[in-house]
Amino acid sequence: MIGLLLAGPVSSAELRGLRLAEEDGRTRAVFDLSGPIDYKLFGLAGPDRLVLDIKGSRLGSGFSAGEGTGVVRGVRTGLLGKTDLRVVLDLSGEVKPASFVLPPGDGHGHRLVVDLEGRAATPAEPVAVKTVATAVEDLQRPVIVAIDAGHGGQDPGAIGPKGSREKNLTLAMAREMARLVDAEPGMKAFLVRDGDYFIPLEERYRRARKAQADLFISVHADAFHKPTPSGASVYMLSQRGASSEAARWLARTENAADLVGGVKLDDKDNTLAAVLLDLAQSATLKASGDVANSVLSGLKRVGKTHKQQVERANFVVLRSPDVPSILVETGFISNPSDERKLNDADYRRRLSMAIIDGMRDYFYSQPPPGTWIAANVDVRAREHVVSRGETLSQIAARHGVPLSSLRTANQIRGDMVKVGDRLRIPSGVGPG
């Protein structure tokens, strides 16, 4: 662990560039600034990192850090809270840092110099600089969302009037959802199936558990013997399904490898094991119901849903006792109109956004402990990431805020926004 270093309080400034150089076993990092700064520098181990926090600062429009050099393998930047800037230097070994500030002179502006004494444990390979509008906080883990594309391989699922196969539409939806999840600060997607192959039902939620998922979403497209039913649906596991799965878990002999909330069941007597499992499943079912209702609310903003409430069913893929799980029927592939919409990439994008919006609302209201979201919920709860095809007026309508308030909060004059922009959603206002 590297000791804490502090600099005296001065005014904020933009970070315009970072230059790295190696000489005589020392790596020097020179931060080019637009003015004096108030900063904090500290180190972290496992893996080794050096963290620079600059109060009231942001990246300049032309910021560049180049490639990793010496003990610095790579550089990441992002916002810390609402106003501060964080720069993380990924290191190849332990170092002793020393820092000092240089005033303007010799053709240079303000500079912060950080010297890193130490040699790389292994030859440092050039690593591309990763800059994101808001970096996932290095000290907390991301929320992991397992996305399961239904069917696959020799199992095509339902087939629509025009020949559309459910397995293809669910995979397209799952990939779009994963893209949106990965674009969310503090979230990471795990695709249970990322190709046209078959996975047994129980194996699907087992993969999600192995990935330590915080949420499992199974994506399907409903079918009926008549073409009239339409609209999306959201399911959670029925109590009967939960009870039957609990009995199976307690009867299995390999419980030593199965953890429920971090508690092994194999060394407990049957009564205590049943109580522990029941407690874990009750909490999981409660969370599943909460996220299902949140996702259903998101889907209602896109169009007609098949039912106005969350439905319960004994789906095998929803039986994980310790991972909140829902199943989303994206529409009826047996309905010609739904089939046509599900084959439209723009509609799938809007549907995916609605699901992710609902999922995000759930995680910000009940953030898993130890995650980046839990540490930053107040900062991020009222932001929107602009996706392709969105306009400012559409975003205002989605969040139920006046267009004028949204413009004012983000200092925007017109109705044009860029993909990837992060917009502040003003609070304390209603539709208008």
C-alpha positions as a Markdown table, in Angstrom:
| # | Residue | x | y | z |
|---|---|---|---|---|
| 1 | Met | 0.0 | 0.0 | 0.0 |
| 2 | Ile | 1.4 | 3.4 | -1.0 |
| 3 | Gly | 1.2 | 6.3 | 1.5 |
| 4 | Leu | -1.2 | 9.1 | 1.2 |
| 5 | Leu | 0.0 | 12.4 | -0.3 |
| 6 | Leu | -1.9 | 15.7 | -0.1 |
| 7 | Ala | -1.4 | 19.1 | -1.7 |
| 8 | Gly | -2.6 | 22.4 | -0.4 |
| 9 | Pro | -6.0 | 23.8 | -1.4 |
| 10 | Val | -5.9 | 25.9 | -4.5 |
| 11 | Ser | -8.4 | 26.7 | -7.3 |
| 12 | Ser | -9.6 | 24.1 | -9.8 |
| 13 | Ala | -8.3 | 23.6 | -13.3 |
| 14 | Glu | -8.7 | 21.4 | -16.5 |
| 15 | Leu | -6.4 | 18.5 | -17.0 |
| 16 | Arg | -5.2 | 19.0 | -20.6 |
| 17 | Gly | -2.6 | 16.3 | -21.0 |
| 18 | Leu | -0.4 | 13.6 | -19.4 |
| 19 | Arg | 3.2 | 12.8 | -20.4 |
| 20 | Leu | 5.0 | 9.7 | -19.3 |
| 21 | Ala | 8.8 | 9.0 | -19.5 |
| 22 | Glu | 11.2 | 6.5 | -18.0 |
| 23 | Glu | 14.8 | 7.1 | -17.0 |
| 24 | Asp | 17.2 | 5.5 | -14.5 |
| 25 | Gly | 14.6 | 3.2 | -13.0 |
| 26 | Arg | 12.2 | 6.0 | -12.4 |
| 27 | Thr | 8.9 | 6.7 | -14.2 |
| 28 | Arg | 7.8 | 10.3 | -14.4 |
| 29 | Ala | 4.3 | 11.4 | -15.0 |
| 30 | Val | 3.7 | 15.1 | -15.9 |
| 31 | Phe | 0.2 | 16.3 | -15.8 |
| 32 | Asp | -0.4 | 19.5 | -17.9 |
| 33 | Leu | -3.0 | 21.8 | -16.3 |
| 34 | Ser | -4.8 | 25.0 | -17.1 |
| 35 | Gly | -4.2 | 26.3 | -13.6 |
| 36 | Pro | -3.4 | 25.5 | -10.0 |
| 37 | Ile | -5.1 | 22.5 | -8.4 |
| 38 | Asp | -6.2 | 20.9 | -5.1 |
| 39 | Tyr | -5.3 | 17.3 | -5.4 |
| 40 | Lys | -5.0 | 14.0 | -3.5 |
| 41 | Leu | -2.6 | 11.2 | -4.4 |
| 42 | Phe | -2.8 | 7.7 | -3.0 |
| 43 | Gly | -1.9 | 4.1 | -3.9 |
| 44 | Leu | -3.8 | 0.9 | -3.9 |
| 45 | Ala | -2.6 | -2.7 | -4.0 |
| 46 | Gly | -4.0 | -5.9 | -5.5 |
| 47 | Pro | -3.5 | -4.9 | -8.3 |
| 48 | Asp | -1.1 | -2.0 | -7.9 |
| 49 | Arg | -2.6 | 1.4 | -8.8 |
| 50 | Leu | -1.9 | 5.0 | -8.2 |
| 51 | Val | -4.9 | 7.3 | -7.9 |
| 52 | Leu | -5.0 | 11.0 | -8.4 |
| 53 | Asp | -8.1 | 12.9 | -7.4 |
| 54 | Ile | -8.4 | 16.6 | -8.5 |
| 55 | Lys | -11.1 | 18.7 | -6.8 |
| 56 | Gly | -13.4 | 20.7 | -9.0 |
| 57 | Ser | -11.7 | 19.6 | -12.2 |
| 58 | Arg | -12.5 | 18.0 | -15.5 |
| 59 | Leu | -10.7 | 16.8 | -18.6 |
| 60 | Gly | -9.8 | 19.3 | -21.3 |
| 61 | Ser | -11.3 | 18.7 | -24.7 |
| 62 | Gly | -7.9 | 17.8 | -26.2 |
| 63 | Phe | -6.8 | 15.5 | -23.3 |
| 64 | Ser | -4.3 | 12.8 | -24.3 |
| 65 | Ala | -2.2 | 10.4 | -22.3 |
| 66 | Gly | -0.5 | 8.3 | -24.9 |
| 67 | Glu | 0.6 | 4.7 | -24.1 |
| 68 | Gly | 1.8 | 3.1 | -20.9 |
| 69 | Thr | 5.5 | 3.6 | -20.1 |
| 70 | Gly | 7.8 | 2.1 | -17.4 |
| 71 | Val | 5.8 | 0.9 | -14.4 |
| 72 | Val | 2.6 | 2.6 | -15.8 |
| 73 | Arg | 0.7 | 0.0 | -17.8 |
| 74 | Gly | -2.3 | 2.2 | -18.6 |
| 75 | Val | -4.3 | 5.2 | -17.6 |
| 76 | Arg | -8.0 | 5.6 | -16.9 |
| 77 | Thr | -10.0 | 8.7 | -16.2 |
| 78 | Gly | -13.5 | 9.5 | -14.9 |
| 79 | Leu | -15.7 | 11.7 | -12.8 |
| 80 | Leu | -15.6 | 11.3 | -9.0 |
| 81 | Gly | -18.9 | 12.6 | -7.6 |
| 82 | Lys | -20.4 | 15.5 | -9.4 |
| 83 | Thr | -17.4 | 17.8 | -9.7 |
| 84 | Asp | -14.1 | 16.1 | -9.1 |
| 85 | Leu | -11.8 | 14.3 | -11.6 |
| 86 | Arg | -10.1 | 10.9 | -10.9 |
| 87 | Val | -7.1 | 9.6 | -12.8 |
| 88 | Val | -6.0 | 6.0 | -12.2 |
| 89 | Leu | -2.5 | 4.8 | -13.2 |
| 90 | Asp | -2.4 | 1.0 | -13.5 |
| 91 | Leu | 1.0 | -0.2 | -12.4 |
| 92 | Ser | 3.0 | -3.3 | -13.0 |
| 93 | Gly | 4.5 | -3.3 | -9.5 |
| 94 | Glu | 4.8 | -1.5 | -6.2 |
| 95 | Val | 6.2 | 2.0 | -6.3 |
| 96 | Lys | 7.2 | 4.9 | -4.1 |
| 97 | Pro | 5.6 | 8.1 | -5.4 |
| 98 | Ala | 6.7 | 11.7 | -4.9 |
| 99 | Ser | 4.9 | 14.7 | -6.3 |
| 100 | Phe | 5.4 | 18.4 | -6.7 |
| 101 | Val | 3.8 | 21.3 | -8.6 |
| 102 | Leu | 5.6 | 23.4 | -11.1 |
| 103 | Pro | 4.3 | 27.0 | -11.8 |
| 104 | Pro | 4.1 | 28.3 | -15.4 |
| 105 | Gly | 7.5 | 28.9 | -17.1 |
| 106 | Asp | 9.8 | 27.9 | -19.9 |
| 107 | Gly | 6.9 | 27.8 | -22.3 |
| 108 | His | 4.9 | 25.5 | -20.1 |
| 109 | Gly | 1.7 | 26.1 | -18.1 |
| 110 | His | 0.9 | 24.7 | -14.7 |
| 111 | Arg | 2.2 | 21.1 | -14.2 |
| 112 | Leu | 1.9 | 18.4 | -11.6 |
| 113 | Val | 4.9 | 16.1 | -11.6 |
| 114 | Val | 4.7 | 12.6 | -10.0 |
| 115 | Asp | 7.8 | 10.5 | -9.8 |
| 116 | Leu | 7.4 | 6.7 | -9.4 |
| 117 | Glu | 10.4 | 4.9 | -8.0 |
| 118 | Gly | 10.3 | 1.2 | -8.8 |
| 119 | Arg | 10.7 | -1.2 | -11.7 |
| 120 | Ala | 8.1 | -3.2 | -13.5 |
| 121 | Ala | 7.7 | -6.7 | -12.3 |
| 122 | Thr | 7.3 | -7.8 | -15.9 |
| 123 | Pro | 8.1 | -5.9 | -19.1 |
| 124 | Ala | 5.4 | -3.3 | -19.5 |
| 125 | Glu | 3.3 | -3.8 | -22.7 |
| 126 | Pro | 1.8 | -0.7 | -24.2 |
| 127 | Val | -1.8 | -0.4 | -23.1 |
| 128 | Ala | -4.3 | 1.9 | -24.7 |
| 129 | Val | -5.6 | 4.7 | -22.5 |
| 130 | Lys | -9.2 | 4.1 | -21.5 |
| 131 | Thr | -11.2 | 7.3 | -21.0 |
| 132 | Val | -14.9 | 7.3 | -20.3 |
| 133 | Ala | -17.3 | 10.1 | -19.4 |
| 134 | Thr | -17.7 | 8.5 | -16.0 |
| 135 | Ala | -15.3 | 5.8 | -14.9 |
| 136 | Val | -16.4 | 2.8 | -12.8 |
| 137 | Glu | -15.0 | 3.6 | -9.4 |
| 138 | Asp | -11.9 | 1.4 | -8.9 |
| 139 | Leu | -12.7 | 0.7 | -5.3 |
| 140 | Gln | -16.2 | -0.9 | -5.8 |
| 141 | Arg | -17.3 | -3.8 | -8.0 |
| 142 | Pro | -19.7 | -3.4 | -10.9 |
| 143 | Val | -23.3 | -4.7 | -10.8 |
| 144 | Ile | -23.3 | -7.8 | -13.0 |
| 145 | Val | -26.4 | -8.4 | -15.1 |
| 146 | Ala | -26.7 | -11.9 | -16.7 |
| 147 | Ile | -28.7 | -11.8 | -19.9 |
| 148 | Asp | -30.0 | -15.1 | -21.3 |
| 149 | Ala | -31.1 | -15.3 | -24.9 |
| 150 | Gly | -33.8 | -18.0 | -24.9 |
| 151 | His | -33.5 | -21.2 | -27.0 |
| 152 | Gly | -30.6 | -21.6 | -29.5 |
| 153 | Gly | -29.0 | -24.3 | -31.6 |
| 154 | Gln | -31.3 | -27.2 | -32.3 |
| 155 | Asp | -34.0 | -25.5 | -30.3 |
| 156 | Pro | -35.4 | -22.7 | -32.5 |
| 157 | Gly | -38.2 | -21.7 | -30.1 |
| 158 | Ala | -41.4 | -20.3 | -31.6 |
| 159 | Ile | -41.6 | -19.5 | -35.3 |
| 160 | Gly | -43.6 | -16.5 | -36.6 |
| 161 | Pro | -46.0 | -16.3 | -39.5 |
| 162 | Lys | -43.2 | -14.9 | -41.7 |
| 163 | Gly | -40.7 | -17.6 | -40.6 |
| 164 | Ser | -38.9 | -15.6 | -37.9 |
| 165 | Arg | -37.2 | -17.8 | -35.3 |
| 166 | Glu | -37.4 | -16.9 | -31.7 |
| 167 | Lys | -33.8 | -18.0 | -31.0 |
| 168 | Asn | -32.5 | -15.4 | -33.5 |
| 169 | Leu | -34.6 | -12.5 | -32.2 |
| 170 | Thr | -33.8 | -13.2 | -28.5 |
| 171 | Leu | -30.1 | -13.3 | -29.3 |
| 172 | Ala | -30.3 | -9.9 | -31.1 |
| 173 | Met | -32.2 | -8.5 | -28.2 |
| 174 | Ala | -29.8 | -9.9 | -25.6 |
| 175 | Arg | -26.8 | -8.4 | -27.5 |
| 176 | Glu | -28.4 | -5.0 | -27.7 |
| 177 | Met | -29.3 | -5.1 | -24.0 |
| 178 | Ala | -25.7 | -6.1 | -23.1 |
| 179 | Arg | -24.4 | -3.2 | -25.1 |
| 180 | Leu | -26.6 | -0.8 | -23.1 |
| 181 | Val | -25.7 | -2.4 | -19.8 |
| 182 | Asp | -22.0 | -2.0 | -20.5 |
| 183 | Ala | -22.6 | 1.6 | -21.3 |
| 184 | Glu | -24.0 | 2.2 | -17.8 |
| 185 | Pro | -21.5 | 3.4 | -15.2 |
| 186 | Gly | -21.0 | 0.7 | -12.6 |
| 187 | Met | -22.7 | -2.1 | -14.5 |
| 188 | Lys | -21.3 | -5.0 | -16.5 |
| 189 | Ala | -23.2 | -7.5 | -18.8 |
| 190 | Phe | -22.7 | -11.2 | -18.9 |
| 191 | Leu | -24.2 | -13.0 | -22.0 |
| 192 | Val | -25.3 | -16.5 | -21.0 |
| 193 | Arg | -25.5 | -17.3 | -24.8 |
| 194 | Asp | -23.6 | -15.3 | -27.4 |
| 195 | Gly | -24.1 | -17.5 | -30.4 |
| 196 | Asp | -26.5 | -20.0 | -32.0 |
| 197 | Tyr | -26.0 | -23.0 | -29.7 |
| 198 | Phe | -28.2 | -24.8 | -27.2 |
| 199 | Ile | -27.8 | -24.6 | -23.4 |
| 200 | Pro | -29.9 | -26.7 | -21.0 |
| 201 | Leu | -32.3 | -24.7 | -18.9 |
| 202 | Glu | -30.6 | -25.4 | -15.5 |
| 203 | Glu | -27.2 | -24.7 | -17.0 |
| 204 | Arg | -28.4 | -21.2 | -17.9 |
| 205 | Tyr | -29.0 | -20.0 | -14.3 |
| 206 | Arg | -25.9 | -21.9 | -13.1 |
| 207 | Arg | -23.8 | -19.9 | -15.5 |
| 208 | Ala | -25.3 | -16.7 | -14.1 |
| 209 | Arg | -24.5 | -17.8 | -10.5 |
| 210 | Lys | -20.9 | -18.7 | -11.6 |
| 211 | Ala | -20.6 | -15.2 | -13.0 |
| 212 | Gln | -21.8 | -13.9 | -9.6 |
| 213 | Ala | -24.6 | -12.1 | -11.3 |
| 214 | Asp | -26.7 | -9.6 | -9.3 |
| 215 | Leu | -29.6 | -10.1 | -11.7 |
| 216 | Phe | -30.7 | -12.7 | -14.3 |
| 217 | Ile | -32.9 | -11.7 | -17.2 |
| 218 | Ser | -34.1 | -14.4 | -19.6 |
| 219 | Val | -35.3 | -13.0 | -23.0 |
| 220 | His | -38.0 | -14.7 | -25.0 |
| 221 | Ala | -40.7 | -14.1 | -27.6 |
| 222 | Asp | -44.2 | -15.5 | -26.7 |
| 223 | Ala | -46.4 | -17.5 | -29.0 |
| 224 | Phe | -50.1 | -18.5 | -29.1 |
| 225 | His | -52.2 | -20.7 | -31.3 |
| 226 | Lys | -54.2 | -17.7 | -32.3 |
| 227 | Pro | -52.5 | -14.6 | -33.9 |
| 228 | Thr | -54.4 | -12.0 | -31.9 |
| 229 | Pro | -52.5 | -11.8 | -28.5 |
| 230 | Ser | -49.8 | -9.2 | -28.6 |
| 231 | Gly | -47.5 | -7.1 | -26.3 |
| 232 | Ala | -44.6 | -7.7 | -23.9 |
| 233 | Ser | -44.9 | -9.6 | -20.6 |
| 234 | Val | -42.7 | -9.9 | -17.5 |
| 235 | Tyr | -42.6 | -13.0 | -15.4 |
| 236 | Met | -41.1 | -14.0 | -12.0 |
| 237 | Leu | -40.9 | -17.4 | -10.4 |
| 238 | Ser | -44.0 | -18.8 | -8.8 |
| 239 | Gln | -43.9 | -19.8 | -5.1 |
| 240 | Arg | -44.6 | -23.4 | -6.2 |
| 241 | Gly | -41.6 | -23.3 | -8.4 |
| 242 | Ala | -39.5 | -21.9 | -5.6 |
| 243 | Ser | -40.7 | -24.6 | -3.2 |
| 244 | Ser | -40.0 | -27.5 | -5.6 |
| 245 | Glu | -36.5 | -26.1 | -6.3 |
| 246 | Ala | -35.7 | -25.8 | -2.6 |
| 247 | Ala | -36.7 | -29.5 | -2.1 |
| 248 | Arg | -34.3 | -30.5 | -4.9 |
| 249 | Trp | -31.4 | -28.5 | -3.5 |
| 250 | Leu | -31.8 | -30.0 | -0.1 |
| 251 | Ala | -32.0 | -33.5 | -1.5 |
| 252 | Arg | -28.9 | -33.2 | -3.7 |
| 253 | Thr | -25.6 | -34.6 | -2.4 |
| 254 | Glu | -23.3 | -32.0 | -3.9 |
| 255 | Asn | -24.5 | -29.2 | -1.6 |
| 256 | Ala | -20.9 | -28.6 | -0.6 |
| 257 | Ala | -20.4 | -26.7 | -3.8 |
| 258 | Asp | -23.7 | -24.8 | -3.6 |
| 259 | Leu | -23.8 | -21.6 | -1.6 |
| 260 | Val | -26.9 | -19.7 | -0.5 |
| 261 | Gly | -26.1 | -16.2 | 0.5 |
| 262 | Gly | -22.5 | -17.3 | 1.3 |
| 263 | Val | -23.7 | -20.1 | 3.6 |
| 264 | Lys | -22.8 | -23.8 | 2.9 |
| 265 | Leu | -25.7 | -26.2 | 3.4 |
| 266 | Asp | -23.9 | -29.5 | 3.6 |
| 267 | Asp | -22.7 | -29.1 | 7.2 |
| 268 | Lys | -26.2 | -28.1 | 8.5 |
| 269 | Asp | -28.9 | -30.4 | 9.7 |
| 270 | Asn | -31.9 | -30.7 | 7.4 |
| 271 | Thr | -34.1 | -28.3 | 9.5 |
| 272 | Leu | -31.6 | -25.5 | 9.7 |
| 273 | Ala | -30.6 | -25.9 | 6.1 |
| 274 | Ala | -34.3 | -25.7 | 5.1 |
| 275 | Val | -34.7 | -22.5 | 7.1 |
| 276 | Leu | -31.6 | -20.9 | 5.6 |
| 277 | Leu | -32.7 | -21.8 | 2.1 |
| 278 | Asp | -36.2 | -20.5 | 2.8 |
| 279 | Leu | -34.8 | -17.1 | 4.0 |
| 280 | Ala | -32.5 | -16.8 | 1.0 |
| 281 | Gln | -35.3 | -17.7 | -1.4 |
| 282 | Ser | -37.8 | -15.3 | 0.2 |
| 283 | Ala | -35.3 | -12.4 | -0.2 |
| 284 | Thr | -34.6 | -13.4 | -3.8 |
| 285 | Leu | -38.3 | -13.6 | -4.7 |
| 286 | Lys | -38.9 | -10.2 | -3.1 |
| 287 | Ala | -36.1 | -8.7 | -5.2 |
| 288 | Ser | -37.3 | -10.5 | -8.3 |
| 289 | Gly | -40.7 | -9.0 | -7.8 |
| 290 | Asp | -39.3 | -5.5 | -7.3 |
| 291 | Val | -37.2 | -5.6 | -10.4 |
| 292 | Ala | -40.0 | -7.3 | -12.5 |
| 293 | Asn | -42.4 | -4.4 | -11.6 |
| 294 | Ser | -39.7 | -1.9 | -12.4 |
| 295 | Val | -39.0 | -3.5 | -15.8 |
| 296 | Leu | -42.7 | -3.7 | -16.6 |
| 297 | Ser | -43.1 | 0.0 | -15.9 |
| 298 | Gly | -40.3 | 0.6 | -18.4 |
| 299 | Leu | -41.9 | -1.5 | -21.1 |
| 300 | Lys | -45.2 | 0.3 | -20.7 |
| 301 | Arg | -43.5 | 3.5 | -21.9 |
| 302 | Val | -42.6 | 1.8 | -25.2 |
| 303 | Gly | -46.1 | 0.5 | -26.0 |
| 304 | Lys | -48.8 | -2.0 | -25.2 |
| 305 | Thr | -48.0 | -4.7 | -22.7 |
| 306 | His | -49.9 | -8.0 | -22.7 |
| 307 | Lys | -50.8 | -7.8 | -19.0 |
| 308 | Gln | -50.8 | -4.8 | -16.7 |
| 309 | Gln | -49.1 | -6.7 | -13.9 |
| 310 | Val | -46.2 | -9.0 | -13.4 |
| 311 | Glu | -47.1 | -12.7 | -14.0 |
| 312 | Arg | -45.8 | -15.7 | -12.1 |
| 313 | Ala | -44.8 | -19.0 | -13.6 |
| 314 | Asn | -42.8 | -22.1 | -12.8 |
| 315 | Phe | -40.0 | -21.4 | -15.4 |
| 316 | Val | -36.9 | -23.5 | -14.8 |
| 317 | Val | -34.5 | -20.7 | -15.7 |
| 318 | Leu | -35.9 | -18.6 | -12.9 |
| 319 | Arg | -35.1 | -21.1 | -10.1 |
| 320 | Ser | -31.8 | -19.7 | -8.9 |
| 321 | Pro | -32.2 | -19.5 | -5.1 |
| 322 | Asp | -29.8 | -16.6 | -4.6 |
| 323 | Val | -30.0 | -14.5 | -7.9 |
| 324 | Pro | -33.0 | -12.3 | -8.5 |
| 325 | Ser | -34.4 | -13.6 | -11.8 |
| 326 | Ile | -37.0 | -12.4 | -14.3 |
| 327 | Leu | -38.2 | -13.5 | -17.7 |
| 328 | Val | -39.2 | -11.0 | -20.3 |
| 329 | Glu | -41.5 | -12.0 | -23.2 |
| 330 | Thr | -40.6 | -9.2 | -25.7 |
| 331 | Gly | -43.9 | -9.7 | -27.7 |
| 332 | Phe | -45.9 | -12.4 | -29.4 |
| 333 | Ile | -43.9 | -13.8 | -32.4 |
| 334 | Ser | -47.2 | -15.4 | -33.4 |
| 335 | Asn | -48.7 | -12.0 | -33.9 |
| 336 | Pro | -47.8 | -10.5 | -37.4 |
| 337 | Ser | -47.4 | -7.0 | -36.0 |
| 338 | Asp | -45.2 | -8.0 | -33.1 |
| 339 | Glu | -43.2 | -10.3 | -35.4 |
| 340 | Arg | -42.6 | -7.3 | -37.7 |
| 341 | Lys | -41.6 | -5.0 | -34.8 |
| 342 | Leu | -39.2 | -7.6 | -33.3 |
| 343 | Asn | -37.4 | -7.8 | -36.6 |
| 344 | Asp | -36.8 | -4.1 | -36.6 |
| 345 | Ala | -33.5 | -3.1 | -35.0 |
| 346 | Asp | -34.7 | 0.3 | -33.9 |
| 347 | Tyr | -37.7 | -1.2 | -32.1 |
| 348 | Arg | -35.5 | -3.8 | -30.4 |
| 349 | Arg | -33.2 | -0.9 | -29.3 |
| 350 | Arg | -36.1 | 1.0 | -27.8 |
| 351 | Leu | -37.4 | -2.1 | -26.2 |
| 352 | Ser | -34.0 | -2.9 | -24.8 |
| 353 | Met | -33.7 | 0.7 | -23.5 |
| 354 | Ala | -37.0 | 0.3 | -21.7 |
| 355 | Ile | -35.9 | -2.9 | -20.0 |
| 356 | Ile | -32.5 | -1.4 | -19.0 |
| 357 | Asp | -34.2 | 1.8 | -17.7 |
| 358 | Gly | -36.4 | -0.4 | -15.4 |
| 359 | Met | -33.5 | -2.4 | -14.3 |
| 360 | Arg | -31.5 | 0.7 | -13.6 |
| 361 | Asp | -34.3 | 2.2 | -11.5 |
| 362 | Tyr | -34.3 | -1.0 | -9.4 |
| 363 | Phe | -30.6 | -1.0 | -8.8 |
| 364 | Tyr | -30.6 | 2.7 | -7.8 |
| 365 | Ser | -33.4 | 2.1 | -5.4 |
| 366 | Gln | -31.9 | -1.1 | -4.0 |
| 367 | Pro | -28.1 | -1.0 | -4.8 |
| 368 | Pro | -26.2 | -4.2 | -3.9 |
| 369 | Pro | -23.7 | -3.6 | -1.1 |
| 370 | Gly | -20.1 | -3.1 | -2.2 |
| 371 | Thr | -21.0 | -2.0 | -5.7 |
| 372 | Trp | -20.1 | 1.3 | -7.4 |
| 373 | Ile | -23.8 | 2.1 | -7.6 |
| 374 | Ala | -24.2 | 1.8 | -3.8 |
| 375 | Ala | -21.4 | 4.3 | -3.4 |
| 376 | Asn | -22.6 | 6.7 | -6.1 |
| 377 | Val | -26.4 | 6.3 | -6.1 |
| 378 | Asp | -27.0 | 10.0 | -5.3 |
| 379 | Val | -24.7 | 11.1 | -8.1 |
| 380 | Arg | -26.0 | 8.9 | -10.9 |
| 381 | Ala | -29.7 | 8.3 | -10.1 |
| 382 | Arg | -30.9 | 11.2 | -12.3 |
| 383 | Glu | -28.7 | 10.9 | -15.4 |
| 384 | His | -29.6 | 9.7 | -18.9 |
| 385 | Val | -27.1 | 8.3 | -21.5 |
| 386 | Val | -28.1 | 9.3 | -25.0 |
| 387 | Ser | -28.6 | 6.4 | -27.4 |
| 388 | Arg | -28.7 | 6.5 | -31.2 |
| 389 | Gly | -31.9 | 8.1 | -32.6 |
| 390 | Glu | -32.9 | 9.9 | -29.4 |
| 391 | Thr | -33.9 | 13.6 | -29.3 |
| 392 | Leu | -34.0 | 15.9 | -26.4 |
| 393 | Ser | -37.8 | 16.1 | -26.5 |
| 394 | Gln | -38.1 | 12.2 | -26.4 |
| 395 | Ile | -35.8 | 12.1 | -23.4 |
| 396 | Ala | -37.8 | 14.8 | -21.6 |
| 397 | Ala | -41.0 | 12.8 | -22.2 |
| 398 | Arg | -39.5 | 9.6 | -21.0 |
| 399 | His | -38.4 | 11.1 | -17.7 |
| 400 | Gly | -41.5 | 13.2 | -17.3 |
| 401 | Val | -39.8 | 16.5 | -17.1 |
| 402 | Pro | -40.4 | 19.8 | -19.1 |
| 403 | Leu | -38.2 | 20.2 | -22.1 |
| 404 | Ser | -37.3 | 23.7 | -21.0 |
| 405 | Ser | -36.1 | 22.3 | -17.6 |
| 406 | Leu | -34.0 | 19.6 | -19.3 |
| 407 | Arg | -32.4 | 22.3 | -21.6 |
| 408 | Thr | -31.6 | 24.6 | -18.7 |
| 409 | Ala | -30.1 | 21.8 | -16.6 |
| 410 | Asn | -27.7 | 20.8 | -19.4 |
| 411 | Gln | -27.2 | 24.3 | -20.9 |
| 412 | Ile | -28.6 | 23.2 | -24.3 |
| 413 | Arg | -30.3 | 25.6 | -26.6 |
| 414 | Gly | -31.7 | 23.4 | -29.4 |
| 415 | Asp | -33.0 | 19.8 | -29.5 |
| 416 | Met | -29.9 | 18.1 | -30.8 |
| 417 | Val | -27.9 | 15.7 | -28.6 |
| 418 | Lys | -25.0 | 13.4 | -29.4 |
| 419 | Val | -24.9 | 9.6 | -28.8 |
| 420 | Gly | -23.1 | 8.9 | -25.5 |
| 421 | Asp | -23.9 | 12.4 | -24.0 |
| 422 | Arg | -24.8 | 12.2 | -20.3 |
| 423 | Leu | -27.7 | 14.5 | -19.5 |
| 424 | Arg | -28.7 | 15.6 | -16.0 |
| 425 | Ile | -32.4 | 15.0 | -15.3 |
| 426 | Pro | -33.6 | 17.8 | -13.1 |
| 427 | Ser | -35.4 | 16.8 | -10.0 |
| 428 | Gly | -38.4 | 18.2 | -8.3 |
| 429 | Val | -40.4 | 18.8 | -11.5 |
| 430 | Gly | -43.2 | 17.0 | -13.1 |
| 431 | Pro | -44.5 | 16.8 | -16.6 |
| 432 | Gly | -45.2 | 20.1 | -18.3 |
